[in-house]
Amino acid sequence: MTIDVTPHLNFRGDARRALEFYQAAFGGDLVVMTYADMGGAARPEEADQVVWGQVAAPSGFRVMAYDVPSSRAWSRGDDPFFVSVRGAAGDEDALTASWEKLAEGGAVIQPLGPSAWSPLYGMLADRFGVTWVVDIAAEYPAA
């Protein structure tokens, strides 16, 4: 199994601009999915905000970002990033085992299971307060 760890940056309304900035700095492909793309947002004014975005460059540079919805607490200094652990198809058992260990003494934010963008996705805060996103990588069209 190969595991990629990617910085996952959290914003409140600035994720698209940040990803465009990082793409300009490092090159690569930009992919952006909005809350509207995923079937709607809790608040209509958040529909065009980024539920998931990524810049991936041939050099190996990769960063992900999203706009934290207003239903979740957020400030620039609190919870500014996640640790994203991605596996490939076939890595589900190994990722699930890692997920279960990370969840011990922690708090599950999004239970591990299928999502609209991945066959396996989950989010949790471990017992030390670090937020982890665990998923299976899928192909996405470039923006």
Sequence and secondary structure as in RCSB ss.txt:
>XXXX:A:sequence
MTIDVTPHLNFRGDARRALEFYQAAFGGDLVVMTYADMGGAARPEEADQVVWGQVAAPSGFRVMAYDVPSSRAWS
RGDDPFFVSVRGAAGDEDALTASWEKLAEGGAVIQPLGPSAWSPLYGMLADRFGVTWVVDIAAEYPAA
>XXXX:A:secstr
   EEEEEEEESS HHHHHHHHHHHH SEEEEEETTTTT  SSGGGTTSEEEEEEE TTS EEEEEE  TTS  B
TTBS EEEEEEE TT HHHHHHHHHHHHTTSEEEEEEE  SS SSEEEEE TTS EEEEEE       
